[in-house]
Amino acid sequence: MKNYIALSLLFISFSVFSQSQIKVTNLTADEILKGNYNPTDYNLANTNFTPEELPVLIQNSISPDSLKAYITKLSQFGTRNSGSDTTSATQGIGAARKYILQKFQQFQTQSNNRLQPGYLRFTNVICNQWTHKNVIAVLPGTDVSNHEVILIEGHMDSRCDVSCDINCKAEGVEDNATGTALVMELARVMSKYQFNHTILFMATTAEEQGLLGADAMSDYIQKENIPLKAVFNNDVIGGIICGETSSPPSCPGLNDVDSLNTRIFSFGGFNASSKSLARYSKLQYKESIPNNGIKLSLHIMTNEDRIGRGGDHIPFRQKGYPAIRFSSANEHGDASNGPNYTDRQHTEDDILGVDTDGDNVVDSFFVDFNYLKRNSVINATAAANCANSPKTPSFKIDSLDQDLMRVTITSPEDFPTYRIGLRTTNNDWDSVYTSTSKNIEIAINDSNAYYVSVANVNEYGIESLFSEEQLLVLTKVSEKSSIKSGIEIWQNKPNPFDESTIIPVFASEDNEGKKALLQITDLNGNLVFAEEQTLKAGLNEWPYHHGFGALGTFVYSVYVNNQLVGAKKMTFAY
């Protein structure tokens, strides 16, 4: 994790030279990622499962004890700072990456050599170290005709307040041994099975110095034209106790405990592939895992990450790949540090737990391993179904009248079932419909605008990723505008919102290039935000970052040529 305020300085200080000499050390893994392999060489001899059974089989195999063992071992390397010791077998980032590689090699043996471990090595000046390594393991897919790759990642490095302090004992248990352990456990469990598409497991380095390990892998993916289908990043994913401070939007106060919620961060509004992947992941968990125990509530956040922060999914998204981040509901600190900072994040106190009875054995843990298992299940379910998913369909929409829309699947291929996702003012779908016909009529009556996407469903009930969204507008904007200007403001989404929301403004072609002024006030009329934006024809989206903690109702107004177009209320409530 890192603070975006210092991001530009980090890139200047630690990345004088751009990533270079990027290489996968395992040549077999390298060729698999590029699609240059014979899939029959990696087929399981006996497959006594079908694709729709995999999420439950994987869920039953994920072990809280295994997760605990990985985290315990990672905490014993003293520090995993990117600039720390690279030669010791017991201390520093070098010992950590050797341990992870050894576990991947162990899983390779257990998978009949199907899993291919190695390093992604790259050069960059980071904390006075020149050569750095991500640890990877590649599980080949069975279909090279439609070669696609799914990435599950978490950063293995840790830090204290000073980014390159290699003397600080930064065990980094929550940030981010939890995410690393999740990746390791899924490599262990999922390598026992086979999938249509290739799965890449990765523990990155130098996240704390500007997402540099992830950036190196994204450069490699882009340079080699590897079709990266989805990125699942995991960072601060096992802790349940809130600190006095936390990265917004997190928990309300010190020692608040929450093991029932998980946050999914992703970029974008209308037609954003990363936000669509977040919706897909939530849907897979909701529908593929039986509700026979504790089930998490997944919250699709508006922002790409916590306000002012960032994670290893971002370099991939910036290059055009769908990428999301999973984080715990609670964080013990906001990494602000300083003389009065009492929380654990980015300190020597980010440890496994405490010894409450004096027997020198930790018996009160800061990480909930059962909660981490449930988050592992979320990742595994989405990744497994994504790795077995069919191609995404094309479609068109039109309105039959004000109360009826028609969705037509236009792809030539036929599938047993199709799904249609509809949303209005939410990050998540309001409804997901199922149809056996390529022509679907849906009754609508509560909005003038709908965002629509579709998916194919194969004979095993596995859904494709959902398509790009299309926007259906049911009213003429001139009829809704108070000044007959051809400009209409719509309800913000989501509403109520978390720390951020998106305010949509729809403009006719006649308003292309006009300046619009957005003003936000509280109910007493006090101005809290104002910004000008040049309109384009069609949908315009206005991100508004409110921050966290000030509950209440606000009014947003849009002016064009000093004339009020309209105003609406919105509510902040996390």
C-alpha angles and dihedrals in degrees: 000000000000145000114255091207088073096037098105090048091049092054090049094046101040104024106049084142122042121241109289142166090034109182140163105226095206104071092197091054089047092055092045091054089052092049094247102133144087107254092204088069088067102038119125113249092224125025112186094169139073125221095255090056095054100085092057093042090052093045091054091050099050108101128206087203091057091049090050092050093052093048093046091053094045090052091057096066092083094229136001096201111153090238096049130106114315099181105050119099092212109031139050138008091310093060091046095053091045089053093050091047091050090053090049088050089051090052088048090060091047090052095052090255093301094121110073115205129192145116135284099219122197139164125235134133103257121159091338092305119117105191122051137177137208113201113232140179123191124206109195119230123228096232117068092163087074098026111187133156131218118201125208111185147165131171118253098194124097138192148184127224095296107061097223099034100134094175095062112098095237103175090171097200100163093024094070125323085091093062092042092051090050091054092047093049093049090050089053095048103034094047087069089069137049130235136191093243131046119261121210118200115197140179107196131207131212095031087134092056096054109306089286100151091052090045090055092052092046089052090051092048092050096044093050093044092236110174100236107194102183141354122211111191122189121197128159091357108148109048121100104178121092121223128217085267130029138174106267131282092035134108128333102238153350116308094005106154125212124169096153102070137060130187125224115200122197141154130256149020126234113025095356112156093207093053088047089053089053091053090046092051092051092048093050092052092046095050106028102048117068115237095236098124142009109334124192126234111231119212118201103212124210097229128070087235141345112308109284094003138094145193144203095276091070100074089054094048090049088059092051103264122131105253135169139178129222118207136170120262089243134045126194097223141347097244091245089128114174130138097304098041111125104170129099106240113110093001139099087261095071089104139140096264141280138292104239099177101042098244093122091248122113107241103160111061130202090204121064104218094194089053089050089051090055090051089049089054090053091054094043094049094050094042095046094050091043090051090053097038125123125234120292117255131232121231148167133220136204137167119246091191138326091291103040137058128188122214116195122191105218101183112114094225118091122224130184093241141013131201128211122200118202127186136169117176100352135090087225127057116273089209138002114204128199125212138171090203129077089223113065128179117200127190113231130177113143105072142034093220132046131186109213133191132165141206138196119234119207130213091276093055093252114146126220120230108278120261129249111288124256122203121228115197115193101186137052107250092221089063091056100042118099091216097037088242101140090248123114130181117214132201114286118252126257101023119206087034137199117223094319140030140181121236112206122211119185118205133186121233090260089066097054109136097013120135117243124193119213117201126182122195136173120243090271091060096253112149112239101166140012130176138160124222135181111239126231125198111273126009121009119186123205115197114210120191107201098172124224135294107031104102119194151090123291137184123228121197132186123210128191119186088354090299122120112245094184147301136228138183124242133185129221111209125140 
